[in-house]
Structures are given as structure tokens and as C-alpha cells.
């Protein structure tokens, strides 16, 4: 009965997604409509869609599994995530929104290269587009893996088949309707995730004995698990906290998230949307934290970390309801992929200029680019085994370090340009790769979360200083002449 209800729910939900995609396809005739929905999103859609796109499988499966495996120390990530939401929406968001409207920017790359000369801007676009395609292929692979785990857990069809089915559903509605379809669907998924983040953790919390039972069980566990800093002390503990907290500021450089701010209707929609996104994040991350701790009490240390979400639903909820909630949540974890595929398509078609090179077929080229990134993500999913959490963390860090410093510099009033802007992007990305493949880069690594970003920002700071010195020298020469 559980499989029947889950399958029926999934079919019905998928039908709704396809319907929205077909409806939105009739309105996605221009490049601006396909990539930014006509810049007319209200606060509820912008805020919920942003929140759902930023989290999904990362929070439902990855973060709940991280808390289950690491203990209360993992919760240091939450204030950093929420602070990142606030900074990107309320601080940098004003500059992003105004500049994108006044200059007609469709992508983050447009915004970053605004003040660069034609030749520099061309190279910035090429490098940034290739980085976005690479990171999003890696990022999307983590979400496909989440879909595969969910399908396999529900129906026992195997990870490969689960990944392929999940990819088919996601690509179909993104391919058809573009940003408008993604916005409406992610809004629905954001609401659904909020409901799940209340019901399932509440059931797990009560099953673990409530607050008293949870405290009693946790107090009997090793101190390395229950300690606020995971058994770390001194500088190591400080570095661990800073490393987790700093994760949230990667939001400043995420092209698929910044697109929601650029698409907000006006300043009021942006500010109100910020409150909705932050409130949603607080609810969902808190719920998954409670779920992770409760699952540790209920299942011990032997359950697969990123499978405790579905195991809890299966064990604690009535069979029919467990099937419904699991199948519906499967659709919710797709919400990150759709926006990432859309932005990756924009990077290849718009930023690289392929649409113009192929006769101005903007929307068609964007759709073909979406398919290409999807295929690359499928290959990474099958060829490079990893956890959902680790894959997402790398892509998040690399994009944040590559583009975030430029967003901050623009917000501070500086206008990065030329070789220093290009070098900043390369330094941020290169250091992120170095930490991913050659140096320690776990969730609490302070250096992996901060060095790439600091290195990239330092390049911009040096460039600003040199520009200022040159301006003074030119002024002095003019005065003396």
C-alpha cells in the first residue's frame, strides 16, 4: 500500500509540474522571459523559490544526515546560512536589482563584467561561463543522486534507474517553461518542504521521548558527538565554527540564487521576499536539525546518514502517509536542479554568445544548453561517487569564491574591471579546486571555506589600489603640465 500511494502521489505531482511547464512555455518567447520571467516576481514567489532553490536535497537529506553523523556541532552552520540569506537579499540585493534593471542584465556574469572593456569582458564571460557549467554539472549531480536515493528507497528500483527518472522529470518542465515555470514550481516545492520540515521532525522528536528523552539519550553518547564543538578545543574549535558559519556567505556568488533577486518586481518585493526566505530557512534547517538528532537516538550510529530522512518517515508515520510524504518530498528535492540548469543554459547561450552566433535563436540555444549540462551531470553522478553533501559543498564554495568577491566589491561602490576581475575569478576557483582535491576540505574546514574567497577579494583590493595610484599620478601630471 505504501508503494502504491507513493507512486500515485508522484504521478499526480509530476503531472502538475508538466502542466505548469506547458503553460509557462506559451509565455517564454523572449530571452528575458525565458531566463528571468519578465522581472515581475512578487515577494512570495521570489522568496520561497529562492529558499527552495538554495536548499532542497542539501537540507532534507544532506544537512539532516550531517547532524545525524556529527551531532549538535553541525548546527553552527545554520546561523551562517541565514546570515548569508540576509546579506545577499538586503545588502547586495539593492545594487544587484537596480543595476540589472538599468543595464538590462540577464545574468550574474552580465552584472560582473559591466565595467570591463570589450576585450576583457569577452574573456570574463568565457571563463565565468565555463566555471558555471562545470560547477553546476557537479552541483546538479548531487541533486540527481538525491532523487536516485529517494526513488530507490521508495520503490527499490536501483540508484541508476532512480537518477534517470528524476532527471527526466526535472529537465522536462525546465526545458519547456524556463524561469516562469521554475518559479511557480519552486514556490510549491518550498511550501511543501516547510510542511515536511514540521511534521517529520515532530514525529521523530516525540518518538525519541521529547526533550527529556532526547537529552537523556544524548547525554549517554560519547562527548565527541554531543559536545557543542564536537570535542574540539581552542583554535581548532574556533576554526571549526568559523568554517561552518562561513559556508553561508557562498550565497553571494551563486548565479542561480541571485537570479531570483534580479527577477523581483521592485524593492518592496525584494525586501519582503528576504523576510520570507529567511523565515523559511530558519524553519526548515531547525526542523532537519531536530530530525538528525532524533534519528541518532532512534537508529543509533549504523543507519546511512543521508537515508535517515526516508527511514524516519517509513518507520514512524502510517504506511499511506509515509508514502505520500516521501513521494512529495522527492519532488521537492528537484527544486535546486531546475534553477541551476536554467542558469547554466543562460551561461552557455547568453554569456558565451552562442545564441547570437547561431542566428539569434536565444531560447532554443538555452534549451539545448540545458540538455548538455544535464548529460554532463548524469555522467558525474555515475562516474564519480560521492555524497550529496560533499558534492554540493564543493560547488557552493567554488562559485561563492569565484563570483562573491566581485559582488561585494560592487556593493561597496568599487567597479572591478579588466585583468584584476578576471584574475580574481581564476584565483577563487583555482583555490577551491586545490582544497577539494589536494587539501583538507571538510564541512568545518576554516581554510577551505575562507582562503579561496579571501584570495579572490585580495586580487580585487590590489587592483583597486593600483587604479587609485594611477589616477593620482595622472592627476598630478595634469596639474604639473
C-alpha positions in Angstrom: 0.0 0.0 0.0 2.9 2.4 0.8 4.4 1.9 -2.7 1.0 2.3 -4.4 0.3 5.6 -2.6 3.8 6.9 -3.1 3.6 6.1 -6.8 0.2 7.6 -7.2 1.3 10.8 -5.5 4.4 11.0 -7.6 2.5 10.6 -10.9 -0.1 13.3 -9.8 2.6 15.7 -8.7 4.7 15.1 -11.9 1.5 15.8 -14.0 1.2 19.2 -12.2 4.8 20.0 -13.0 4.4 19.2 -16.7 1.2 21.2 -16.8 2.9 24.3 -15.3 5.8 23.8 -17.8 3.4 23.7 -20.8 1.5 26.7 -19.5 4.7 28.7 -19.0 6.1 27.7 -22.4 3.5 29.9 -24.0 4.9 32.9 -22.2 8.6 32.1 -22.6 9.0 33.6 -26.1 11.9 36.0 -25.4 15.3 35.5 -23.8 14.3 37.8 -20.9 11.1 36.0 -20.3 12.8 32.6 -20.5 15.7 33.5 -18.2 14.1 36.0 -15.7 10.4 35.6 -16.1 10.0 39.2 -17.3 11.4 40.6 -14.0 7.9 40.6 -12.4 8.1 38.2 -9.5 6.2 39.1 -6.3 7.7 38.6 -2.8 6.1 35.2 -2.0 7.2 33.6 -5.3 10.7 35.2 -5.2 11.3 34.4 -1.5 10.0 30.8 -1.5 11.6 29.9 -4.8 14.9 31.3 -3.7 14.8 29.4 -0.4 13.8 26.1 -2.1 16.5 26.5 -4.8 19.2 27.2 -2.2 18.4 24.1 -0.2 16.3 21.1 -1.3 18.3 17.8 -1.2 21.1 19.7 0.6 19.0 20.4 3.6 16.5 17.5 3.6 18.9 14.7 3.0 22.4 16.3 3.3 22.0 18.5 6.4 19.8 16.1 8.3 22.4 13.4 7.6 25.3 15.8 8.7 23.6 16.5 12.0 22.9 12.8 12.5 26.6 11.9 11.9 28.3 14.9 13.5 25.9 15.9 16.4 25.0 19.3 17.7 28.2 20.9 16.5 26.8 20.7 12.9 24.2 23.3 13.9 26.8 26.1 13.7 26.2 26.1 10.0 22.6 27.4 10.5 23.3 31.0 11.6 25.8 31.3 8.8 23.2 30.2 6.2 20.6 32.6 7.5 23.1 35.5 7.6 24.1 34.7 4.0 20.4 35.0 3.0 20.1 38.4 4.7 23.3 39.8 3.3 22.6 38.8 -0.3 19.0 40.0 -0.3 19.1 43.1 1.9 22.7 44.4 1.4 24.0 43.3 -2.0 20.4 42.8 -3.4 19.8 46.5 -3.8 22.8 47.0 -6.1 22.1 43.8 -8.0 18.4 44.7 -8.6 19.0 48.3 -9.6 22.0 47.6 -11.9 20.3 44.6 -13.6 17.2 46.7 -14.5 19.0 49.8 -15.6 21.6 48.0 -17.7 19.4 45.1 -18.9 21.5 42.4 -17.2 20.1 38.9 -17.6 22.8 37.0 -15.7 25.3 37.5 -12.9 28.1 37.5 -15.5 26.4 40.5 -17.2 26.5 42.3 -13.8 30.1 41.4 -13.1 31.5 42.4 -16.4 29.5 45.7 -16.7 32.5 48.0 -16.3 35.1 45.9 -18.1 36.3 46.8 -21.6 35.1 44.8 -24.6 38.1 42.6 -24.8 38.3 41.9 -21.0 34.5 41.4 -20.8 34.7 38.8 -23.5 37.3 36.8 -21.6 35.4 37.2 -18.3 32.3 35.9 -19.9 34.1 32.9 -21.4 35.8 32.0 -18.1 32.8 32.6 -15.9 30.5 30.6 -18.2 32.8 27.6 -18.3 33.1 27.7 -14.5 29.3 27.9 -14.1 28.8 25.0 -16.4 31.4 22.9 -14.6 30.2 23.7 -11.1 26.6 23.3 -12.0 27.2 19.9 -13.6 28.8 18.9 -10.3 26.0 20.6 -8.3 23.2 19.0 -10.3 24.9 15.6 -10.0 24.3 15.9 -6.2 20.6 16.6 -6.7 20.2 13.8 -9.2 21.8 11.5 -6.7 19.3 12.7 -4.1 16.5 11.8 -6.5 18.0 8.4 -7.1 18.3 7.7 -3.4 14.7 8.6 -2.9 13.4 6.6 -5.8 15.4 3.6 -4.8 14.3 3.9 -1.2 10.7 4.1 -2.2 10.4 1.6 -4.9 13.7 -0.5 -4.8 14.4 0.2 -8.4 18.2 0.8 -8.0 20.1 4.1 -7.9 20.8 4.3 -11.6 17.1 4.0 -12.6 16.1 6.4 -9.9 18.6 9.0 -11.1 17.4 8.7 -14.7 13.7 9.1 -13.7 14.4 12.1 -11.5 16.5 13.7 -14.3 13.7 13.2 -16.8 11.0 14.9 -14.7 13.2 17.9 -13.8 14.5 18.5 -17.3 11.1 18.3 -18.9 9.5 21.2 -17.1 12.6 23.4 -17.1 13.1 22.8 -20.8 9.5 23.7 -21.6 8.7 26.7 -19.4 12.0 28.3 -18.4 12.2 30.7 -15.4 8.5 31.2 -15.0 7.8 27.5 -14.8 10.7 27.1 -12.4 9.5 30.0 -10.2 6.0 28.6 -9.8 7.1 25.0 -9.3 9.8 26.0 -6.7 7.2 28.0 -4.8 5.0 24.9 -4.5 8.0 22.9 -3.5 9.1 25.4 -0.9 5.7 25.3 0.7 5.8 21.5 0.7 9.2 21.4 2.2 8.1 23.7 5.0 5.2 21.4 5.8 7.5 18.3 5.8 10.0 20.1 8.0 7.4 20.4 10.7 5.6 17.1 10.5 8.5 14.7 10.2 10.8 16.2 12.8 7.9 16.5 15.2 7.2 12.7 14.8 10.8 11.9 15.3 11.1 14.2 18.3 8.1 12.6 20.0 9.4 9.1 19.2 12.7 9.9 20.8 10.9 10.8 24.1 10.5 14.5 23.6 13.0 17.0 25.1 13.6 14.9 28.2 14.1 11.6 26.3 16.4 13.3 23.8 18.6 14.9 26.5 18.9 11.7 28.4 19.8 9.7 25.3 22.3 12.2 24.1 24.0 12.5 27.5 24.8 8.8 27.3 26.6 9.2 23.9 30.3 10.0 23.5 31.4 13.6 24.3 32.8 13.9 20.8 29.3 13.6 19.4 27.3 15.7 22.0 29.9 18.4 22.6 29.0 21.9 21.2 32.2 21.9 19.3 32.4 18.2 18.5 35.2 17.6 21.1 37.4 20.3 19.6 39.0 23.0 21.8 40.9 26.3 21.4 41.9 27.4 18.0 40.6 24.2 16.4 37.1 24.8 17.8 37.1 28.4 16.7 38.2 27.4 13.2 35.5 24.7 13.0 32.8 27.2 13.9 34.1 29.9 11.5 34.4 27.3 8.8 30.8 26.2 9.2 29.5 29.7 9.6 31.4 31.0 6.6 29.6 28.4 4.4 26.5 30.7 4.3 28.3 33.5 2.6 28.8 31.5 -0.5 25.2 32.7 -1.3 26.8 36.0 -2.6 28.3 34.2 -5.6 25.6 31.7 -6.6 24.2 32.7 -10.1 21.1 30.6 -9.7 20.1 32.3 -6.5 21.0 35.9 -7.5 18.7 35.4 -10.5 15.7 35.5 -8.1 16.7 38.9 -6.8 17.2 40.2 -10.3 13.7 39.0 -11.2 11.9 40.5 -8.2 9.3 43.0 -9.2 10.6 46.0 -7.2 12.3 47.0 -4.0 9.4 46.2 -1.8 9.1 42.7 -3.3 12.9 42.2 -2.7 12.7 43.3 1.0 9.6 41.3 1.8 11.0 38.3 -0.2 14.0 38.4 2.0 11.9 38.0 5.1 10.1 35.1 3.6 13.3 33.4 2.6 15.0 33.9 6.0 11.9 32.7 7.9 11.6 29.6 5.6 15.3 28.8 6.2 15.0 29.1 9.9 12.1 26.7 10.0 13.5 24.1 7.6 17.0 24.0 8.9 15.8 23.8 12.5 13.4 21.0 11.6 16.2 19.0 9.9 18.5 19.6 12.8 15.9 18.1 15.2 15.3 15.3 12.8 19.0 14.4 12.6 19.5 14.4 16.4 16.3 12.4 17.0 17.3 9.9 14.3 20.6 9.3 16.1 18.6 8.4 19.3 16.2 6.2 17.4 18.6 4.4 15.0 21.9 4.6 16.7 25.1 5.2 14.6 24.6 2.5 12.0 22.0 4.0 9.6 23.1 5.6 6.3 23.4 9.3 7.2 21.7 10.6 4.1 19.0 8.0 4.3 17.7 8.8 7.8 15.1 11.2 6.4 13.3 8.4 4.5 13.9 5.8 7.2 12.3 8.1 9.7 9.2 8.6 7.5 8.9 4.9 6.8 9.3 3.8 10.5 7.2 6.5 12.3 4.4 7.5 10.0 1.3 5.5 9.0 2.1 3.5 5.8 -0.1 5.5 3.5 1.0 8.9 4.8 4.7 7.8 4.8 4.3 7.0 1.1 2.7 10.3 0.3 5.2 12.4 2.2 8.2 10.6 0.8 6.9 10.8 -2.8 6.0 14.5 -2.4 9.4 15.3 -0.8 11.1 13.6 -3.8 9.6 16.3 -6.0 10.7 19.0 -3.6 14.4 18.0 -3.8 14.3 18.7 -7.5 13.8 22.4 -6.9 17.6 23.2 -6.9 18.3 21.4 -10.1 15.8 23.3 -12.2 17.2 26.8 -11.4 20.7 25.6 -11.9 20.0 24.0 -15.2 18.3 27.3 -16.3 21.3 29.4 -15.3 23.8 27.0 -16.8 21.8 27.2 -20.0 21.9 31.0 -19.8 25.7 31.0 -19.3 26.3 28.9 -22.4 23.7 30.6 -24.7 23.7 34.2 -23.5 27.1 34.8 -21.8 29.2 32.8 -24.3 27.2 34.4 -27.1 26.2 31.1 -28.8 22.7 32.3 -29.3 23.9 35.2 -31.4 26.4 33.1 -33.3 23.6 30.7 -34.2 21.3 33.3 -35.7 19.7 34.8 -32.5 17.8 31.6 -31.6 18.1 32.5 -27.9 15.5 30.3 -26.3 16.3 27.3 -28.5 20.1 27.5 -27.7 19.3 27.9 -24.0 17.2 24.7 -24.1 19.9 22.8 -25.9 22.5 24.0 -23.3 20.2 22.8 -20.5 20.2 19.3 -22.1 24.0 19.4 -22.4 24.6 20.3 -18.7 22.1 17.6 -17.7 24.0 15.0 -19.6 27.3 16.1 -18.0 25.7 15.9 -14.6 24.5 12.4 -15.2 28.0 11.3 -16.2 29.4 12.8 -13.0 26.7 11.1 -10.9 27.6 7.7 -12.2 31.4 8.1 -12.7 32.4 10.0 -9.6 30.7 8.5 -6.5 30.3 11.0 -3.6 27.8 12.1 -1.0 25.1 14.7 -1.7 26.6 16.9 1.0 30.2 16.9 -0.3 29.3 17.5 -3.9 27.0 20.4 -3.0 29.6 21.9 -0.6 32.3 22.0 -3.3 30.2 23.6 -6.0 28.8 26.1 -3.4 32.3 27.1 -2.2 33.8 27.3 -5.7 31.0 29.5 -7.1 31.0 31.7 -3.9 34.7 32.3 -4.0 34.8 32.9 -7.8 32.0 35.5 -8.0 31.1 36.5 -4.4 34.1 38.9 -4.0 33.1 40.9 -7.1 29.5 41.2 -5.9 30.8 42.5 -2.6 33.2 44.9 -4.3 30.3 46.3 -6.5 28.1 46.7 -3.4 30.9 48.6 -1.7 31.0 51.0 -4.6 34.1 49.7 -6.4 33.9 48.9 -10.1 36.2 45.9 -10.8 37.3 45.6 -14.4 40.0 44.2 -16.7 42.7 41.8 -15.8 42.1 42.1 -12.0 38.5 41.0 -12.3 39.4 38.0 -14.4 42.3 37.1 -12.2 40.1 37.3 -9.1 37.7 34.8 -10.7 40.5 32.4 -11.5 42.1 32.7 -8.1 38.8 31.9 -6.3 38.1 29.0 -8.5 41.7 27.6 -8.5 42.0 27.7 -4.7 38.6 26.0 -4.3 39.8 23.2 -6.7 43.0 22.9 -4.7 41.2 22.4 -1.4 38.7 20.0 -3.0 41.3 17.7 -4.5 44.6 18.2 -2.6 44.0 19.8 0.8 41.6 19.2 3.8 38.1 20.5 2.8 35.5 19.0 5.2 32.4 20.9 6.3 34.2 22.5 9.2 37.5 23.4 7.5 38.1 27.1 8.1 40.7 27.4 5.4 38.7 25.6 2.7 35.8 28.0 3.3 37.7 31.2 3.7 41.1 31.1 1.8 39.6 30.9 -1.7 37.3 33.8 -1.0 39.9 36.0 0.7 42.4 35.3 -2.1 40.0 36.4 -4.8 39.0 39.5 -2.8 42.6 40.4 -2.2 43.2 40.5 -6.0 40.3 43.0 -6.4 41.7 45.1 -3.5 45.2 45.2 -5.1 43.6 46.2 -8.4 41.6 49.0 -6.7 44.7 50.3 -5.0 46.7 50.3 -8.3 43.9 52.0 -10.1 43.8 54.7 -7.4 47.5 55.3 -7.5 47.4 55.6 -11.3 44.6 58.1 -11.1 46.6 60.2 -8.6 49.7 60.1 -10.8 47.7 61.1 -13.9 46.1 63.9 -11.9 49.5 65.1 -10.7 50.9 65.0 -14.3 47.9 67.0 -15.5 48.4 69.6 -12.8 52.1 70.0 -13.5 51.5 70.2 -17.3 
